[in-house]
Amino acid sequence: MNFENIEIFDSVKRPVLIAGPCSAESEEQVMAVASALKEKGVALFRAGVWKPRTRPGCFEGVGQEALQWLQRVKSELGMYVSTEVATAVHVEQALAAGIDLLWIGARTTANPFAVQEIADALRGVDVPVLVKNPVNPDVDLWIGAFERLYNAGVKRLGAIHRGFSAYGEKFYRNAPQWQLPIEFRRRMGDIAMICDPSHIGGKRELVLSLSQQALDLNFDGLMIETHCNPVCALSDARQQVTPDELEIIMSKLVRRSAESDNVDFQSYRNRLDEIDDKLMELLVQRMAVSREIGAVKREKGLTVFQPFRYNKTIERYTKYCKDGKIDIEAVKSIFEAVHSESIRQQLRVVNEGNE
């Protein structure tokens, strides 16, 4: 896929900053936030007009009427305006109102039928569209949304990383799982990537640290929910910051260069290559042993999967993680992949001749 530049991003200061309230609650609220952000140098305003909520009874947005408020922001303050769309009707109404930038939310991205409906509504229309990652950690589903839009002729596309849902108590509202947007970008090539630290953290005090991590990973910009009185916000009050707080956050961010001198890093890369070669050699040896185990299990009529063994493996390496300052969850992910391949190798041996 050959993506085209999003001219809006080319015309604003880097990193790209998209800011505004979670929801457009009233005309006065929208204009107050937009005016305050304009004074802070923000050029790209966001506000949710239609708000998909988990359960009924919550504030679900004002709807089409709020588009007129965004029109005021655009005409009176000279700011670019953006909003989320989830249906073909939303697309038609937003385009008729002259909205500069559309984005597709996480819940919608997770539904191929909904994405296709939006893609069909955008066919023949030249408007930039950002796509948030699906709520579940599925890179292929995320890429599929881009393919549907691209096949409909939408070429000015960008991605928004807003984290991934997980069950139970957790530190983040939506776990960042940085490896997934990195994998997405590796597979999709040179595409604009925006981070939404508001939805990842779910708490305003986490916005700064998450924004810094995104810039350290060479993200192109940030989408930060901003409200003049966050405590009274009708949706996502806990994660929104004030315009003054946003200014402080942006002033504290460290911008690092994406360029590197190969001479400075080549010796380190050579060492890493040597270590990676050894890891691959050991992985090949491990799979050879797994096949031998599979042969023994076949002979003795034993099941391939034995969960107690996997649990013991994880327990053994917890100490290594602490001593080596390695995240235990990262190690679990690695061993889950290794264990999965070992199971596949053993199944192949156990079922030889039965296929």
Summary of the structure (lengths in Angstrom):
residues: 355
radius of gyration: 23.9
end to end distance: 38.3
largest distance: 79.2
contacts: 1086
relative contact order: 0.10
helix: 54%
strand: 12%
